Amino acid sequence: MYSMTGFGRGEHATPALIARVELSSINRKQAEVLVQMPRIYTELEAEIRKLALEKISRGRLTINIQLEQATDASSELQLDTNKVLALQAEIQRLNALPDAGLELKLTPTDILRFPDILTTADNTADIDTAKAAIMPAVKAGLESLMTMRSSEGSHLKQDTLDRLSTLESEAESIESHAPNVLKRYRENLHKRLIESGLEIDLSDERVLKEIGLFAEKCDISEELTRLSSHFLRFREYLDSNEPAGRSLDFLCQELNREFNTIGSKANDAELAQHVVNAKTELEKIREQIQNVE
């Protein structure tokens, strides 16, 4: 089982470039991959996303890629001569305007301020050179990320199993106490009849009918059976190697529905307390499940 939250790093060096990758993921209902990298290499984004989506099925994953020139790579400055000449020609044209009285001069500072006129070798690496550094770094980063997500998932699984055992214990307490509800109702009914001065025996057909109606109304055997089935399925999903976050979240809703029904049928303080305890624990499970892939 994997958590949707995690962090990973990857690095790969070639003779020309060093690629450093940082990956972070948070919980989301769907899979979302955001790639941050130099714009000149954006054509690699599709392949990077494909690699990421082979690893994750849910969560928002941010991949930050940084490139730097390798120590043994060329670092010569490259000047765009054509742009310099064009700039100089424009200055001469302005100076030649009649009655303008201009005496403009092109200085080194003017050249350096001109956009993209001065570049270095590492900024002009071709796409294949960049890919050779980036893709292995991304793969290493994804492995690092998945290792952390797996570790976090193991902690989530153990915590959920512990809380699930508490839920099962509450359900057992509810099941063992349920017969006392009908017994107490029968005793209270008999007491009220006596206090009212009505000489009606408990074997009277009218009394038996009343008790039968109450027994049908407060019967929770179906809910307990479904709870048992949900608990079994919950453990199966937790042990599955496939992403189970959505299924677990659905089961949390079903468990909550069954406990709510039991609570509405309870008509008993002790039974209601067990339901409250179970729902409190279930809410904690549901908060944890929100981070499960």
Secondary structure, DSSP 8 states (H G I E B T S, - for coil): --BS-EEEEEEEE-SSEEEEEEEEEE--SSEEEEEE--GGGGGGHHHHHHHHHTT-SSEEEEEEEEEEE-TTS---EEE-HHHHHHHHHHHHHHHTSTTT-------HHHHHHSTTSEEEGGGG--HHHHHHHHHHHHHHHHHHHHHHHHHHHHHHHHHHHHHHHHHHHHHHHHHHHHHHHHHHHHHHHHHHHHHTT----TTSHHHHHHHHHHHHHT--HHHHHHHHHHHHHHHHHHH-SS--HHHHHHHHHHHHHHHHHHHHHH--HHHHHHHHHHHHHHHHHHHHHTTB-
